[in-house]
């Protein structure tokens, strides 16, 4: 409830900013679904909800205490189904259920709990305020990265190069005023500790237990209260749609049956009426799913991509042709002469927003 990122969202336009913020406030940021939000720190299906297989990627130190010490990225896979529901067959063997087999129960459970939060806002608000002395940990980096640096600091190659290591850490946060943070990380790591930072949920000051090293723009408590105030039945249903999309889409993309179905449509001769109907439907989907901001007349879309962990992310588009809004502009321009005047007007308005983004 009181988890909060210390970093501001730094993007070039308001449309992208609102998409990222909305995604981070959604169920996608929990790490429990196969599809994550933008820049999620988890890798793969972290809950194993699609069958109990956890995927991830980690940097490891190879050849400890040797001159040829180096860092390698390694992917890992862990199988654990103990948290999944199952049936026992007549022989006493467990048959584990896939999430899509009980997705309606997941949705109904989320809806029931979500409705409680919507109806009991005042009770929950008072509960939050009555426990405003709670401390919450703040993560500036992945704990595994700290562990990696700690291992390097005691190696024969890097023990005299700590300055270089800490400079690299600092460079990763060069968009922020982070001198106090870096100094605290350095002190704790040189003591062979994993850097630890926390804040009281009713405060904007982040400390390392001794001194303030960072300041939030808004406290964790106020962030939680704002989220609580925004909750509505419509928002709960929107989150339920995301749950269903996350669970069903990932399975469909891996499905060989779906690939076989696509192969049935190899015929290139299609009736013009059906073709025009398909073009109109695609144009409507693109225009209806556009997320634009009146603040700076910018626009963007959410797109599904695969990140470095081979995990799915629902993220804003970049400006490229292949994965971005430039490609959207080309597609809409190509469709312009093939649609009716009302759609042409919508396309033109959209193209203007793309150009101004």
RAKASUL-V723063 format. One record per pair of residues at least 4 apart in sequence whose C-alpha atoms are under 8 Angstrom apart, sorted by the first residue. I is the first residue (numbers start at 1). J is the second residue. Records with the same first field share a line. If there is no record, write none. Layout:
BEGIN
I: J, J
END
This chain:
BEGIN
1: 224
2: 136, 201, 220, 221, 223, 224
3: 136, 137, 138, 220
4: 138, 220, 223
5: 138, 139, 140
6: 138, 139, 140, 215, 216
9: 17, 20, 21
10: 17
11: 16, 17
12: 16, 17
13: 17, 296, 298, 357
14: 18, 293, 295, 296, 298
15: 19, 291, 292, 293, 298, 299, 300
16: 20, 299, 300, 316
17: 21
18: 22
19: 23, 291, 302, 315, 316
20: 24, 37, 38, 315, 316
21: 25
22: 26
23: 27, 28, 29, 37, 38
24: 28, 29, 37, 38
25: 29, 227
26: 30, 239
27: 33, 239, 242, 243
28: 32, 33, 35, 36, 37, 242, 243
29: 36, 37, 40
30: 36
31: 36, 40, 42, 45, 46, 47
32: 45, 46, 47, 49
33: 45, 46, 47, 49, 243, 246, 247
34: 44, 45, 46, 47, 49, 50, 246, 247, 250, 311, 312
35: 45, 246, 247, 250, 311, 312, 313, 314
36: 40, 311, 312, 313, 314
37: 313, 314, 315
38: 313, 314, 315, 316
41: 142
42: 46, 56
43: 55, 56, 57, 309, 310, 311
44: 54, 55, 56, 309, 310, 311, 312
45: 49, 50, 53, 54, 55, 311
46: 54, 55
47: 52, 54
48: 52, 53, 54, 80, 81
49: 84, 98, 99
50: 98, 99, 247, 251
51: 81, 84, 96, 97, 98, 99
52: 79, 80, 81, 82, 83, 84
53: 77, 78, 79, 80, 81
54: 77, 78, 79, 80
55: 75, 76, 77, 78, 309
56: 75, 76, 77, 309
57: 73, 74, 75, 76, 309
58: 73, 74, 75, 76, 144
59: 71, 72, 73, 74, 144, 145, 148
60: 71, 72, 73, 74, 148
61: 69, 70, 71, 72, 148, 151, 152
62: 69, 70, 71, 72
63: 68, 69, 70
64: 69, 155
65: 69, 155, 156, 157
66: 155, 156, 157
67: 156, 157
69: 155, 157
75: 309
81: 96
84: 96, 97
85: 96, 97
86: 94, 95, 96, 97
87: 94, 95, 96, 97
88: 92, 93, 94, 95
89: 93, 94, 95
97: 101, 102
98: 102
99: 103, 247
100: 247, 248
102: 106
103: 107, 244
104: 108
105: 109
106: 110
107: 111, 240, 243, 244
108: 112
109: 113
110: 114, 240
111: 115, 236, 237, 240
112: 116
113: 117
114: 118, 233, 236
115: 119, 233, 236
116: 120
117: 121, 124, 228, 231
118: 228, 231, 232, 233
120: 124
121: 125, 228, 229
122: 126
123: 127
124: 128
125: 129, 225, 228
126: 130
127: 131
128: 132, 221
129: 221
132: 200, 201, 202, 221
133: 200, 201, 202
134: 200, 201
135: 198, 199, 200, 201
136: 198, 199, 200, 201
137: 196, 197, 198, 199
138: 196, 197, 198, 199, 206
139: 143, 196, 197
141: 145, 146
142: 146
143: 147, 194
144: 148
145: 149
146: 150, 189, 194, 195
147: 151, 194
148: 152
149: 153, 165, 189
150: 154, 189, 190, 192, 193, 194
151: 155
152: 158, 159
153: 158, 159, 162, 190
154: 158, 159
155: 159
156: 160
157: 161
158: 162
161: 165
162: 166
163: 167
164: 168
165: 169
166: 170, 182, 186
167: 171
168: 172
169: 173, 182
170: 174, 178, 182
173: 178
174: 178
178: 182, 214
179: 183
180: 184, 213, 214
181: 185, 213, 214
182: 186
183: 187
184: 188, 195, 208, 213
185: 189, 195
186: 190
187: 191
188: 192, 193, 194, 195
189: 193, 194, 195
195: 208
196: 208
197: 206, 207, 208, 209
198: 206, 207, 208, 209
199: 203, 204, 205, 206, 207
200: 204, 205, 206
201: 219, 220, 221
202: 219, 220, 221, 222
203: 219, 220
204: 215, 216, 217, 218, 219, 220
205: 212, 213, 214, 215, 216
206: 212, 213, 214, 215, 216
207: 211, 212, 213, 214
208: 212, 213
218: 222, 223
219: 223
220: 224
221: 225
222: 226
223: 227
224: 228
225: 229
226: 230
227: 231
231: 235, 236
232: 236
233: 237
234: 238
235: 239
236: 240
237: 241
238: 242
239: 243
240: 244
241: 245
242: 246
243: 247
244: 248
245: 249
246: 250
247: 251
248: 252
249: 253
250: 254, 312
251: 255
252: 258
253: 258
255: 259
256: 260
257: 261
258: 262
259: 263
260: 264
261: 265
270: 274, 275
271: 275
272: 276
273: 277
274: 278
275: 279
276: 280, 338, 339
277: 281
278: 282
279: 283, 335, 338, 339
280: 284, 339
281: 285
282: 286
283: 287, 332, 335, 343
284: 288
285: 289
286: 290
287: 346, 347, 350
289: 301
290: 299, 300, 301
291: 299, 300, 301
292: 297, 298, 299, 300, 353
293: 297, 298, 299
294: 298
297: 353, 356, 357
298: 353, 354, 356, 357
299: 353, 354, 357
300: 316, 317, 325, 354
301: 316, 317, 325
302: 314, 315, 316, 317
303: 314, 315, 316, 317
304: 312, 313, 314, 315
305: 312, 313, 314, 315
306: 310, 311, 312, 313
307: 311, 312, 313
317: 323, 324, 325
318: 323, 324, 325
319: 323, 324, 325, 326
320: 324, 325, 326, 327
321: 325, 326, 327, 328
322: 326, 327
323: 327
324: 328
325: 329, 354
326: 330, 354
327: 331
328: 332
329: 333, 351, 354
330: 334
331: 335
332: 336, 347, 351
333: 337, 347
334: 338
335: 339
336: 343, 344, 347
337: 344
339: 343, 344
340: 344
341: 345
342: 346
343: 347
344: 348
345: 349
346: 350
347: 351
348: 352
349: 353
350: 354
351: 355
352: 356
353: 357
END
